[in-house]
Amino acid sequence: MPSPSGPAPSGRLPVCPGADAAGAAPSAAAARPDGYRAVFAVPEFRYVFAAHLLSSLGVVVCEIALSVLVFRITASPLLSALTFALGLLPYVAGGTLLSAVADRYPARRVLVGCDLLCALAAAGMVAPGTPVVVLLVLRCVLAAIAPVFAGTRAATLGEILGEGELFVLGRSVIRIVNQSAQLAGFAAGGLLLTVVSPAAVLALTGGAFLGSALLLRLGTLARPARDAAPGAARGALLAASLGGARLLLADRRLRALLLLTWLPPAFVSVPEALLVSYAGQLGTGPAGMGLLMCSMPIGAVLAESLVGTFLGPRARTRLTFPMGVFAVLPSLGFAAQPSLGWAVLLLALTGTGISYNFGVDRWFVAAVPDALLGRAMTVMQAGRMTVMGLAMGLAGVAAEYAPLRLVMPTAGVLGAVCVVAVIFEVRRTEPGPDRTSPGPVRGPAGPVARTEK
């Protein structure tokens, strides 16, 4: 990908926007000693980080408050649980049908617009007398917007930080925020609901989305859209979104990397989806259930932070395949029906597998054409959440007919087989000096498709 030394109309910029020649942002080579400090040294990233922290907490707290509100209105456990499920299922619609938004419009406009739409949806939930069906529809709206927002933000990180080490570490920071938001959001949401009504909590989440929009509007540069073709040449939004997804999935290299991004989280989500049932089987009570649910995010945050801080680019890349497989293996331990302490350890070890993403992020962004980057990151996020939702649903169905000590280890076995198969495909599609890369080639005139031998 092009790496201009100064501002450019489009593409990923490896320097800090607004920096002069003497004060350019740290290069990828300089990122190793400073680690995450080099990422936070880029002023624009600090605004993105703060905005993501606010919006992530808003989403988690919104899920809790909305679930409680629906239960109080209907007294239905099914409808209350459905509010959580609706946080995953619409991802495929938003990520597939609207992915072209991430490339067709200026990134800052898309990010701010998504936050404002989320704030409006939260305001609709707060309105007195809102029917339950409308509450659930608004929850779907939030979920459909999420992949577009996440894909646009991921592509923007490439423009803010470049495609090298700073980009990889910036993506790592985003994952740390996601995992930490689960812990802090559930704690904050539960605490808030003890002192104020669910409607008041939802109003606070609307404020969080507005705060995120303000930070992004004031702290990020107004860059032009990546897809700079005239309107007539770009075609309809739906056709461009579906066409972009087809291009990504038709490319053997990108397809393999997408599968490597999707499959480990899908199989990891199986034990996570069954934790409530497992806690009931152990008879641990609410405290034990809370500890089980916190274990995986804690392991993820610790592993992500340690790997990003103490390991260099080569070491992190070498961890990609081993950690991708390792992530699904701890669930084999549930065959022994472990006690609470051992179950917590198994789940924490599962969370450490998140560190495999360092290498995948680097390979994926290097293989995607500039004009498709926003769509690619949107499809990646939507696909991940969709397969996780499907895996959770299938795990629940399986647990209706088989004991947990069989369902959870079976997911580990199937996961190991599938991940190893995808790893072989990723290795087979690696570009090399003596074979044609299956990915796109960038030249002065833009990406040109290569045919495989």
C-alpha positions in Angstrom: 0.0 0.0 0.0 1.2 3.5 -0.7 3.0 5.2 2.2 3.2 8.9 1.4 5.3 11.1 3.7 2.7 13.8 3.8 -1.0 14.4 3.5 -2.7 12.6 0.6 -6.2 12.7 -0.7 -6.8 9.1 0.2 -5.1 5.9 1.4 -3.4 5.0 4.7 -1.0 7.5 6.1 1.9 6.2 8.2 2.5 9.6 9.8 0.5 11.5 12.4 -1.8 13.9 10.6 -0.7 17.5 11.2 2.8 16.6 12.2 5.6 18.4 10.5 8.6 16.8 8.8 10.6 16.8 12.0 7.8 15.6 14.2 6.4 12.8 12.2 4.7 10.0 14.0 6.8 7.0 15.0 7.5 4.5 12.2 6.7 0.9 12.4 10.4 0.2 13.3 10.2 2.7 16.2 7.0 1.2 17.5 8.7 -1.9 19.0 10.5 -0.1 21.9 7.6 2.1 22.8 4.8 -0.4 22.2 1.5 1.1 23.1 3.0 4.4 24.0 3.8 5.0 20.3 0.1 4.5 19.4 -1.1 6.9 22.1 1.5 9.4 21.0 -0.6 10.0 17.9 -3.1 12.7 19.0 -5.8 11.6 16.6 -5.8 8.1 17.9 -6.3 9.3 21.5 -9.7 10.8 20.4 -10.6 7.6 18.6 -9.7 5.7 21.8 -11.8 7.9 24.1 -14.7 7.8 21.7 -14.6 4.0 21.4 -14.4 3.7 25.2 -17.5 5.8 25.6 -19.5 4.0 22.9 -18.5 0.5 24.0 -19.6 1.2 27.6 -22.8 2.7 26.2 -23.6 -0.5 24.2 -22.9 -2.8 27.1 -24.9 -0.8 29.6 -27.7 -0.4 27.1 -28.0 -4.1 26.7 -28.3 -4.6 30.4 -30.8 -1.8 31.0 -32.9 -2.7 28.0 -33.1 -6.4 29.1 -34.2 -5.3 32.6 -36.8 -2.8 31.1 -38.3 -5.5 28.8 -38.5 -8.0 31.7 -40.2 -5.4 33.9 -42.8 -4.7 31.2 -43.5 -8.2 30.1 -42.3 -10.5 32.9 -41.0 -12.7 30.1 -37.5 -14.3 30.4 -37.7 -15.2 26.7 -38.2 -11.6 25.6 -35.6 -10.4 28.1 -33.0 -12.8 26.7 -34.0 -11.9 23.2 -32.7 -8.4 23.7 -29.2 -9.9 24.0 -29.6 -12.2 21.0 -30.7 -9.2 18.9 -27.3 -7.7 19.7 -25.7 -10.3 17.4 -28.2 -11.4 14.7 -28.6 -8.1 12.8 -24.9 -7.9 12.3 -25.1 -9.9 9.1 -27.6 -7.5 7.6 -25.8 -4.4 8.4 -22.4 -5.8 7.6 -23.5 -7.3 4.2 -26.0 -4.8 2.9 -24.5 -1.5 4.2 -20.7 -2.3 4.0 -20.1 0.0 1.1 -21.0 3.0 3.3 -17.6 2.6 5.0 -15.8 3.3 1.6 -18.3 5.5 -0.2 -18.6 8.3 2.3 -15.9 10.3 4.3 -15.0 8.2 7.4 -15.6 11.0 9.9 -19.1 11.7 8.6 -19.9 7.9 8.8 -18.6 7.5 12.3 -20.3 10.6 13.7 -23.5 9.7 11.8 -23.5 6.2 13.3 -23.1 7.6 16.8 -25.9 10.1 16.3 -28.2 7.3 15.0 -27.4 5.2 18.1 -28.1 8.2 20.4 -31.5 8.6 18.6 -32.3 4.9 19.1 -31.4 5.2 22.8 -33.7 8.2 23.0 -36.5 6.2 21.4 -36.1 3.5 24.1 -36.4 6.1 26.8 -39.6 7.6 25.5 -42.5 6.8 27.8 -44.9 4.1 26.7 -42.7 2.8 23.9 -44.1 -0.7 23.0 -41.8 -3.7 23.6 -41.8 -4.5 19.9 -40.4 -1.0 19.2 -37.8 -1.5 21.8 -36.6 -4.7 20.2 -36.6 -3.0 16.7 -34.5 -0.2 18.1 -32.1 -2.8 19.5 -31.9 -4.3 16.0 -31.1 -0.8 14.6 -28.2 -0.5 17.1 -26.9 -3.9 16.0 -27.2 -3.2 12.3 -25.2 0.0 12.7 -22.4 -1.6 14.7 -20.6 -3.4 11.9 -20.6 -0.3 9.7 -19.2 1.8 12.5 -16.6 -0.9 13.5 -15.5 -1.4 9.9 -15.2 2.3 9.2 -13.2 2.9 12.4 -10.9 0.0 11.6 -10.2 1.4 8.1 -9.7 4.8 9.6 -7.0 3.4 11.9 -5.1 2.5 8.8 -5.2 6.1 7.7 -4.3 7.4 11.1 -1.6 4.9 12.1 -0.4 3.4 8.8 -0.5 -0.3 7.9 2.5 -1.4 10.0 3.1 -2.0 13.6 1.2 1.1 14.8 -1.9 -0.2 13.0 -1.6 -3.7 14.6 -1.1 -2.2 18.1 -4.0 0.2 17.5 -6.3 -2.7 16.7 -5.0 -4.4 19.8 -6.0 -1.4 21.9 -9.5 -1.5 20.4 -9.8 -5.2 21.4 -8.6 -4.4 24.9 -11.3 -1.8 25.2 -13.9 -4.2 23.9 -13.0 -6.8 26.5 -12.6 -4.3 29.3 -16.0 -2.7 28.4 -17.7 -6.0 29.1 -16.3 -6.1 32.6 -16.8 -2.5 33.4 -20.1 -2.1 31.6 -21.7 -5.0 33.3 -20.5 -3.8 36.7 -21.5 -0.2 36.0 -24.9 -1.2 34.6 -25.7 -3.4 37.5 -24.7 -0.7 40.0 -26.7 2.0 38.2 -29.8 -0.1 38.0 -29.7 -0.4 41.8 -30.1 3.4 42.2 -32.0 4.6 39.1 -34.5 3.3 36.6 -33.7 1.4 33.4 -35.0 4.4 31.4 -32.5 6.7 33.2 -29.7 4.3 32.4 -30.7 4.2 28.8 -30.7 8.0 28.8 -27.1 7.9 30.0 -26.1 5.5 27.2 -27.6 8.0 24.7 -25.3 10.6 26.3 -22.4 8.3 25.8 -23.1 8.0 22.1 -23.4 11.8 21.8 -20.0 12.2 23.6 -18.4 9.7 21.2 -19.8 11.6 18.2 -18.4 14.9 19.6 -15.0 13.4 20.2 -14.8 12.0 16.7 -16.1 15.3 15.1 -13.6 17.4 17.0 -10.6 15.1 17.1 -10.3 13.4 13.7 -9.5 14.8 10.3 -12.0 15.2 7.5 -10.6 12.7 5.0 -12.2 12.1 1.6 -14.0 8.8 0.9 -11.7 5.9 -0.2 -14.0 5.0 -3.1 -13.6 8.2 -5.0 -15.3 7.1 -8.2 -18.2 9.2 -9.5 -21.7 8.3 -8.3 -22.7 6.8 -11.6 -19.6 4.6 -11.7 -20.1 3.4 -8.1 -23.6 2.1 -8.6 -26.3 1.6 -6.0 -25.3 1.2 -2.3 -26.8 -2.3 -2.0 -25.1 -3.6 -5.2 -21.8 -2.1 -4.1 -22.0 -3.7 -0.7 -22.9 -7.1 -2.0 -20.4 -6.8 -4.8 -17.6 -5.9 -2.4 -18.5 -8.9 -0.2 -18.4 -11.2 -3.3 -15.0 -9.8 -4.3 -13.6 -10.5 -0.8 -15.0 -14.0 -0.6 -13.9 -14.9 -4.1 -10.3 -14.1 -3.4 -8.7 -17.3 -2.0 -6.2 -15.5 0.3 -8.8 -13.1 1.8 -11.3 -15.9 2.2 -8.8 -17.9 4.2 -7.9 -14.9 6.4 -11.6 -14.2 7.0 -12.2 -17.7 8.1 -9.2 -17.6 10.4 -10.7 -14.4 11.9 -14.2 -16.0 12.3 -13.7 -19.6 13.4 -11.7 -19.4 16.7 -14.2 -16.9 18.2 -17.1 -19.1 17.0 -15.9 -22.2 18.9 -14.7 -20.2 21.9 -18.2 -18.8 22.3 -19.7 -22.2 22.9 -18.4 -22.6 26.5 -19.2 -18.9 27.0 -22.8 -19.4 25.9 -23.3 -22.3 28.4 -21.7 -20.7 31.5 -25.1 -19.9 33.1 -26.1 -23.6 32.8 -22.7 -24.7 34.0 -22.8 -22.4 37.0 -26.2 -23.8 37.9 -24.8 -27.3 37.6 -22.0 -26.4 40.0 -24.5 -24.7 42.3 -22.2 -21.6 42.7 -24.9 -18.9 42.9 -24.8 -15.5 41.3 -21.2 -14.7 42.6 -19.8 -17.9 41.0 -21.7 -17.2 37.8 -20.3 -13.7 37.7 -16.8 -15.0 38.2 -17.1 -17.5 35.4 -18.4 -14.8 33.0 -15.5 -12.4 33.9 -12.8 -15.0 33.4 -12.5 -15.0 29.7 -12.4 -11.2 29.3 -9.8 -11.0 32.0 -7.6 -13.6 30.3 -8.1 -11.7 27.0 -7.1 -8.3 28.4 -4.0 -9.7 30.2 -2.8 -11.7 27.1 -3.4 -8.8 24.7 -1.6 -6.3 26.9 1.4 -8.5 27.7 1.9 -9.7 24.1 1.5 -6.2 22.7 3.9 -4.8 25.3 6.7 -7.3 25.6 6.8 -9.1 22.2 8.1 -7.7 19.0 6.4 -8.0 15.5 8.1 -11.3 14.6 7.3 -13.0 17.9 3.7 -11.8 17.7 3.3 -13.1 14.2 4.8 -16.5 15.1 2.1 -16.8 17.8 -0.7 -16.4 15.3 -1.2 -20.1 14.3 -0.4 -21.7 17.7 -2.6 -19.3 19.6 -5.4 -19.7 17.1 -5.5 -23.4 17.8 -4.9 -23.0 21.5 -7.9 -20.8 21.9 -10.3 -23.7 21.4 -8.4 -26.3 23.4 -9.2 -25.4 27.0 -12.8 -26.3 26.5 -11.6 -29.9 26.4 -11.1 -29.7 30.1 -14.8 -29.4 30.7 -15.1 -33.1 30.0 -13.8 -33.6 33.5 -16.6 -31.4 35.0 -14.1 -29.1 36.7 -14.9 -27.3 39.9 -15.3 -23.5 40.0 -11.6 -22.7 40.4 -10.5 -25.0 37.5 -13.3 -23.7 35.3 -12.2 -20.1 35.9 -8.7 -21.1 34.9 -9.9 -22.9 31.7 -11.9 -19.9 30.7 -9.0 -17.5 31.4 -6.7 -19.6 29.3 -9.3 -19.6 26.5 -9.3 -15.8 26.6 -5.5 -15.7 26.1 -6.1 -17.0 22.6 -7.2 -13.5 21.5 -3.5 -12.7 20.9 -3.6 -14.6 17.6 -5.3 -11.6 16.1 -2.0 -9.6 15.9 -0.8 -11.6 12.9 -4.1 -11.9 11.2 -4.7 -8.1 11.3 -1.3 -7.5 9.6 -1.9 -10.0 6.9 -5.5 -9.0 6.2 -4.9 -5.3 5.8 -1.9 -6.0 3.6 -4.0 -8.2 1.3 -7.1 -5.9 0.9 -7.2 -3.2 -1.9 -7.4 0.4 -0.6 -10.8 1.0 -2.2 -12.3 -2.1 -0.4 -10.7 -1.6 3.0 -13.8 -0.2 4.7 -16.0 -2.9 3.3 -13.5 -5.6 4.2 -13.3 -4.6 7.8 -17.1 -4.3 8.0 -17.5 -7.8 6.5 -14.9 -9.1 8.9 -16.6 -7.7 12.0 -20.1 -8.7 10.8 -19.0 -12.2 10.0 -17.3 -12.7 13.3 -20.4 -11.6 15.3 -22.7 -13.6 13.1 -20.9 -16.9 13.4 -20.5 -16.3 17.1 -24.3 -15.8 17.4 -25.0 -19.0 15.4 -22.5 -21.0 17.4 -24.1 -19.8 20.7 -27.5 -20.8 19.3 -26.3 -24.2 18.2 -24.6 -24.8 21.6 -27.9 -24.1 23.3 -29.7 -26.6 21.1 -27.0 -29.2 21.6 -27.2 -28.7 25.4 -30.9 -29.5 25.3 -30.1 -33.1 24.2 -26.6 -33.8 25.5 -24.8 -33.1 28.8 -22.5 -30.1 29.1 -19.5 -32.3 29.8 -20.0 -33.6 26.2 -21.1 -30.4 24.4 -18.3 -28.2 25.5 -15.4 -30.5 24.8 -16.9 -31.5 21.4 -16.7 -27.8 20.4 -13.0 -27.9 21.3 -12.4 -30.9 19.1 -14.4 -29.6 16.2 -12.8 -26.2 16.6 -9.2 -27.6 16.6 -9.9 -29.5 13.4 -11.5 -26.5 11.6 -8.9 -24.0 12.7 -6.0 -26.3 11.7 -7.6 -26.8 8.2 -7.9 -23.0 7.8 -4.3 -22.5 8.9 -3.1 -24.8 6.2 -5.2 -22.8 3.7 -3.7 -19.5 4.9 -0.2 -21.0 4.6 -0.9 -22.3 1.1 -2.0 -18.8 0.0 1.0 -16.9 1.4 2.6 -14.7 -1.2 6.2 -15.9 -1.9 9.0 -14.9 -4.2 8.5 -17.9 -6.5 4.7 -18.0 -6.7 1.9 -15.6 -7.5 0.1 -14.0 -4.7 -3.6 -14.8 -4.7 -4.4 -11.3 -3.3 -4.8 -8.1 -5.2 -1.9 -6.1 -6.5 -1.7 -2.3 -6.0 -0.2 -0.1 -8.6 -0.5 3.5 -9.6 -3.8 2.9 -11.2 -5.3 1.1 -8.3 -5.8 -2.6 -7.4 -5.6 -5.1 -10.2 -6.7 -8.7 -9.8 -4.2 -11.4 -10.2 -5.1 -14.8 -11.4 -3.8 -17.8 -9.5 -1.5 -20.3 -11.2 
